[in-house]
Amino acid sequence: MNKGDLVEEVAKVVCSKKEAEMAVNSVFESIRKALKKGDRVTLPGFGSFSVSKRAARQGRNPRTGEPVKIKARKVPKFTAGKGLKEAVK
């Protein structure tokens, strides 16, 4: 399923496809903004989104074998909730 398929599913419940697309975009943007601020987004029964910090580390260029410094950075992380895990079983 991609974003278009998700909009189609939401459109079955909402009046129009345009409203469904606006709703889906709004949800994604809200999650994006919360993660950018460093907040955690929890959706009970589905899962939670958070920001994880990766430390700086030493890597290796696969082509030349030379060591490369990889900078520290923040990455988004999703943890599936109990309801989602049980639904997938």
Rosetta constraint file for C-alpha pairs under 8 A:
AtomPair CA 1 CA 5 HARMONIC 5.67 0.50
AtomPair CA 1 CA 6 HARMONIC 6.84 0.50
AtomPair CA 2 CA 6 HARMONIC 6.34 0.50
AtomPair CA 3 CA 7 HARMONIC 6.22 0.50
AtomPair CA 4 CA 8 HARMONIC 6.30 0.50
AtomPair CA 5 CA 9 HARMONIC 6.37 0.50
AtomPair CA 6 CA 10 HARMONIC 6.28 0.50
AtomPair CA 6 CA 24 HARMONIC 7.83 0.50
AtomPair CA 7 CA 11 HARMONIC 5.99 0.50
AtomPair CA 7 CA 17 HARMONIC 6.84 0.50
AtomPair CA 7 CA 20 HARMONIC 5.57 0.50
AtomPair CA 7 CA 21 HARMONIC 5.39 0.50
AtomPair CA 7 CA 24 HARMONIC 6.61 0.50
AtomPair CA 8 CA 12 HARMONIC 6.60 0.50
AtomPair CA 8 CA 17 HARMONIC 6.72 0.50
AtomPair CA 8 CA 20 HARMONIC 7.54 0.50
AtomPair CA 9 CA 13 HARMONIC 7.34 0.50
AtomPair CA 10 CA 14 HARMONIC 6.19 0.50
AtomPair CA 10 CA 17 HARMONIC 7.85 0.50
AtomPair CA 10 CA 20 HARMONIC 5.45 0.50
AtomPair CA 10 CA 24 HARMONIC 7.96 0.50
AtomPair CA 11 CA 15 HARMONIC 6.46 0.50
AtomPair CA 11 CA 16 HARMONIC 5.55 0.50
AtomPair CA 11 CA 17 HARMONIC 4.86 0.50
AtomPair CA 11 CA 19 HARMONIC 7.39 0.50
AtomPair CA 11 CA 20 HARMONIC 4.97 0.50
AtomPair CA 11 CA 21 HARMONIC 7.90 0.50
AtomPair CA 12 CA 16 HARMONIC 7.92 0.50
AtomPair CA 14 CA 19 HARMONIC 6.96 0.50
AtomPair CA 14 CA 20 HARMONIC 6.23 0.50
AtomPair CA 15 CA 19 HARMONIC 6.97 0.50
AtomPair CA 15 CA 20 HARMONIC 7.83 0.50
AtomPair CA 16 CA 20 HARMONIC 6.29 0.50
AtomPair CA 17 CA 21 HARMONIC 6.12 0.50
AtomPair CA 18 CA 22 HARMONIC 6.29 0.50
AtomPair CA 19 CA 23 HARMONIC 6.17 0.50
AtomPair CA 20 CA 24 HARMONIC 6.19 0.50
AtomPair CA 21 CA 25 HARMONIC 6.05 0.50
AtomPair CA 22 CA 26 HARMONIC 6.00 0.50
AtomPair CA 23 CA 27 HARMONIC 6.29 0.50
AtomPair CA 24 CA 28 HARMONIC 6.33 0.50
AtomPair CA 25 CA 29 HARMONIC 6.01 0.50
AtomPair CA 26 CA 30 HARMONIC 6.05 0.50
AtomPair CA 27 CA 31 HARMONIC 6.31 0.50
AtomPair CA 28 CA 32 HARMONIC 6.14 0.50
AtomPair CA 29 CA 33 HARMONIC 6.10 0.50
AtomPair CA 30 CA 34 HARMONIC 6.20 0.50
AtomPair CA 31 CA 35 HARMONIC 6.19 0.50
AtomPair CA 31 CA 41 HARMONIC 6.70 0.50
AtomPair CA 31 CA 49 HARMONIC 7.90 0.50
AtomPair CA 32 CA 36 HARMONIC 6.14 0.50
AtomPair CA 33 CA 37 HARMONIC 6.41 0.50
AtomPair CA 34 CA 38 HARMONIC 6.42 0.50
AtomPair CA 34 CA 39 HARMONIC 5.18 0.50
AtomPair CA 34 CA 40 HARMONIC 6.95 0.50
AtomPair CA 34 CA 41 HARMONIC 7.03 0.50
AtomPair CA 35 CA 39 HARMONIC 5.26 0.50
AtomPair CA 35 CA 40 HARMONIC 6.51 0.50
AtomPair CA 35 CA 41 HARMONIC 7.53 0.50
AtomPair CA 35 CA 49 HARMONIC 7.60 0.50
AtomPair CA 35 CA 50 HARMONIC 6.36 0.50
AtomPair CA 35 CA 51 HARMONIC 6.24 0.50
AtomPair CA 35 CA 76 HARMONIC 7.38 0.50
AtomPair CA 38 CA 50 HARMONIC 7.47 0.50
AtomPair CA 38 CA 51 HARMONIC 6.24 0.50
AtomPair CA 39 CA 50 HARMONIC 6.79 0.50
AtomPair CA 39 CA 51 HARMONIC 7.60 0.50
AtomPair CA 40 CA 48 HARMONIC 7.08 0.50
AtomPair CA 40 CA 49 HARMONIC 5.83 0.50
AtomPair CA 40 CA 50 HARMONIC 4.67 0.50
AtomPair CA 40 CA 51 HARMONIC 7.27 0.50
AtomPair CA 41 CA 48 HARMONIC 5.47 0.50
AtomPair CA 41 CA 49 HARMONIC 5.04 0.50
AtomPair CA 41 CA 50 HARMONIC 6.47 0.50
AtomPair CA 42 CA 47 HARMONIC 6.12 0.50
AtomPair CA 42 CA 48 HARMONIC 4.22 0.50
AtomPair CA 42 CA 49 HARMONIC 6.43 0.50
AtomPair CA 43 CA 47 HARMONIC 5.35 0.50
AtomPair CA 43 CA 48 HARMONIC 5.83 0.50
AtomPair CA 44 CA 48 HARMONIC 7.90 0.50
AtomPair CA 44 CA 81 HARMONIC 7.01 0.50
AtomPair CA 45 CA 81 HARMONIC 5.48 0.50
AtomPair CA 45 CA 82 HARMONIC 6.08 0.50
AtomPair CA 45 CA 83 HARMONIC 4.45 0.50
AtomPair CA 45 CA 84 HARMONIC 6.23 0.50
AtomPair CA 46 CA 80 HARMONIC 6.16 0.50
AtomPair CA 46 CA 81 HARMONIC 4.88 0.50
AtomPair CA 46 CA 82 HARMONIC 7.22 0.50
AtomPair CA 46 CA 83 HARMONIC 5.97 0.50
AtomPair CA 46 CA 84 HARMONIC 5.13 0.50
AtomPair CA 47 CA 78 HARMONIC 7.05 0.50
AtomPair CA 47 CA 79 HARMONIC 5.51 0.50
AtomPair CA 47 CA 80 HARMONIC 4.20 0.50
AtomPair CA 47 CA 81 HARMONIC 3.93 0.50
AtomPair CA 47 CA 82 HARMONIC 7.60 0.50
AtomPair CA 47 CA 84 HARMONIC 7.20 0.50
AtomPair CA 48 CA 78 HARMONIC 5.73 0.50
AtomPair CA 48 CA 79 HARMONIC 5.35 0.50
AtomPair CA 48 CA 80 HARMONIC 6.57 0.50
AtomPair CA 48 CA 81 HARMONIC 7.01 0.50
AtomPair CA 49 CA 76 HARMONIC 7.04 0.50
AtomPair CA 49 CA 77 HARMONIC 5.65 0.50
AtomPair CA 49 CA 78 HARMONIC 4.57 0.50
AtomPair CA 49 CA 79 HARMONIC 6.53 0.50
AtomPair CA 50 CA 76 HARMONIC 5.92 0.50
AtomPair CA 50 CA 77 HARMONIC 5.23 0.50
AtomPair CA 50 CA 78 HARMONIC 6.49 0.50
AtomPair CA 51 CA 74 HARMONIC 6.38 0.50
AtomPair CA 51 CA 75 HARMONIC 5.68 0.50
AtomPair CA 51 CA 76 HARMONIC 4.68 0.50
AtomPair CA 51 CA 77 HARMONIC 5.77 0.50
AtomPair CA 52 CA 74 HARMONIC 5.62 0.50
AtomPair CA 52 CA 75 HARMONIC 5.32 0.50
AtomPair CA 52 CA 76 HARMONIC 6.14 0.50
AtomPair CA 52 CA 77 HARMONIC 6.27 0.50
AtomPair CA 53 CA 72 HARMONIC 7.43 0.50
AtomPair CA 53 CA 73 HARMONIC 5.93 0.50
AtomPair CA 53 CA 74 HARMONIC 4.49 0.50
AtomPair CA 53 CA 75 HARMONIC 6.35 0.50
AtomPair CA 54 CA 72 HARMONIC 5.51 0.50
AtomPair CA 54 CA 73 HARMONIC 5.37 0.50
AtomPair CA 54 CA 74 HARMONIC 6.02 0.50
AtomPair CA 54 CA 75 HARMONIC 7.30 0.50
AtomPair CA 55 CA 71 HARMONIC 7.36 0.50
AtomPair CA 55 CA 72 HARMONIC 4.57 0.50
AtomPair CA 55 CA 73 HARMONIC 6.82 0.50
AtomPair CA 56 CA 69 HARMONIC 7.47 0.50
AtomPair CA 56 CA 70 HARMONIC 5.61 0.50
AtomPair CA 56 CA 71 HARMONIC 4.65 0.50
AtomPair CA 56 CA 72 HARMONIC 4.00 0.50
AtomPair CA 56 CA 73 HARMONIC 7.54 0.50
AtomPair CA 57 CA 69 HARMONIC 6.21 0.50
AtomPair CA 57 CA 70 HARMONIC 5.32 0.50
AtomPair CA 57 CA 71 HARMONIC 6.82 0.50
AtomPair CA 57 CA 72 HARMONIC 7.43 0.50
AtomPair CA 58 CA 67 HARMONIC 6.66 0.50
AtomPair CA 58 CA 68 HARMONIC 5.88 0.50
AtomPair CA 58 CA 69 HARMONIC 4.92 0.50
AtomPair CA 58 CA 70 HARMONIC 5.95 0.50
AtomPair CA 59 CA 67 HARMONIC 5.73 0.50
AtomPair CA 59 CA 68 HARMONIC 4.95 0.50
AtomPair CA 59 CA 69 HARMONIC 6.01 0.50
AtomPair CA 59 CA 70 HARMONIC 6.32 0.50
AtomPair CA 60 CA 65 HARMONIC 5.70 0.50
AtomPair CA 60 CA 66 HARMONIC 5.61 0.50
AtomPair CA 60 CA 67 HARMONIC 4.43 0.50
AtomPair CA 60 CA 68 HARMONIC 5.31 0.50
AtomPair CA 61 CA 65 HARMONIC 4.99 0.50
AtomPair CA 61 CA 66 HARMONIC 5.35 0.50
AtomPair CA 61 CA 67 HARMONIC 6.28 0.50
AtomPair CA 61 CA 68 HARMONIC 6.41 0.50
AtomPair CA 62 CA 66 HARMONIC 7.87 0.50
AtomPair CA 80 CA 84 HARMONIC 6.16 0.50
AtomPair CA 80 CA 85 HARMONIC 6.44 0.50
AtomPair CA 81 CA 85 HARMONIC 6.26 0.50
AtomPair CA 82 CA 86 HARMONIC 6.17 0.50
AtomPair CA 83 CA 87 HARMONIC 6.16 0.50
AtomPair CA 84 CA 88 HARMONIC 6.34 0.50
AtomPair CA 85 CA 89 HARMONIC 6.54 0.50
